[in-house]
């Protein structure tokens, strides 16, 4: 298994962990981590649809984390 495939697999694991977490902030952190790792993998693959999907997914998780942090202040 090459490095990029390993990063992709870790991304899937991180997103899966995020799904089962109850705390929204923790979910977002796992989504950002997993999305970033899958973004790297999709760039490696050169799949433009997957690159755009992961970019949107990760940016949405970042936006949600910011929103949650502002709300909790």
Protein Blocks (a to p, Z undefined) as FASTA:
>chain_A
ZZklmmmmmmmmmmmmmmmpmblklmmmmmmmmmmmmmmmmmmnopaklmmmmmmmmmmm
mmmmmmmmmmmZZ
